[in-house]
Amino acid sequence: MRVLSTRVRRIAVVLIAGVVATAGFATTGSAGQANDVGITAKAIKVGYIFSGTGIASSTFLNAGKTFKARIDRQNAHGGVNGRKIDATIVDDESAHNGDVEKDLVQNKHVFVLVNNSSFAFTSWRFMIENNVPMVGGGYDGNEYSLPGNEILFNAILGNGSPIYGLPYTTLPKLFKKMGATRIGVFAYGASPSSSAAGQNLQKYAVPDAGLKAVYTNTNVDFGTTDVGPLVLGLKNANADGVYLPMVANTNIAVLSAAAQNGLKFKSAVLATGYGQPLLDQPVAKTLGPEVVLAQGFAPVELKTKATKQFMADRKKYAGLTGVPDFGEYMGYITGELLVLGLEHAGNPPTRKGFVDGLHQLGSFDWAGMACQPIDISLTNYGKSPQTQCSWYMQIKNGKFVAFPKNGKPWRGKLIPIPGQ
């Protein structure tokens, strides 16, 4: 298992004649037939990309460790059909130039790529052109459900609609429950999924619930903590509720700036932030019950069979303790989807078998930590999920607690929009 930094291995990528043919799909293996790229009698070479440094690292610092933990557990049990999973793990340093992907495919000759980076949207065309299957986090863009992109798998949303940021009734229901009626939103301009989530919330979901969208800024610099002027705009709009679909550092900076400027919310919803890193910050002690953190994955406080397995794996194989954050969940869950794909890819595995096997599997439950499974079939490829669910968490006495206390997830329905 090799962990590389792009600072160490920032080499020139050489296009080798015939690489497309070499990287293409192979048919199911048979006697005397060459194995697919990255496959030997004893190993399967895979690549994994995450943002362990740079502007996205506040959310994804340990994603590589939990991905490795899931792979290590699989290898400890013999791998897949007797082949160990040989993973090259690379920190893209929150850069979005596509060099890492090209190196893993053209020089490391990986069988499949797991791209758990917010910037995967910059390189998916390269994966399609070279017929290399990719498992992605899904929060980077809408490429996972475009026609012709069936070799890409979205680990969060499945193969749903290619429309960014579909609006559901879930979040407005939460705002209303907490008494917020005037809603503001910030989102990153450089992130298609972040900006669309903010825009569609304000344009469709908020008015659908009888609430008022009073402030929308979807051009925030990615990863910034310089949010003072933005918060003043929110204050001048008399917002009493805010949605923050950004990385943890920016979200916390907004809350801190709001407090400094005397802006009080009835509801402040953070798309990320759940996890030990937030609990360890002094600011955690200042967050009141108006601050809730979205948690799409089953919170470890529920102590289900699946969350116990996750916690045991991250402690045994990664040495991690405390409450896992979004990046840690994503590392583990994308590792789970990779393993499922390899198990259904045939023996010896082929890239075509990997893709077909996952589509035929039909659904994925996030290693048992989903409140509803996602659809990865071809039957519903490009179709919008009609329902959505999520847990929401608060901080009380230095610990995360479910909101409401019964621990049940919030559920909502899709709001129709033009072109959906």
Summary of the structure (lengths in Angstrom):
residues: 420
radius of gyration: 21.3
end to end distance: 42.6
largest distance: 73.0
contacts: 1508
relative contact order: 0.15
helix: 35%
strand: 21%
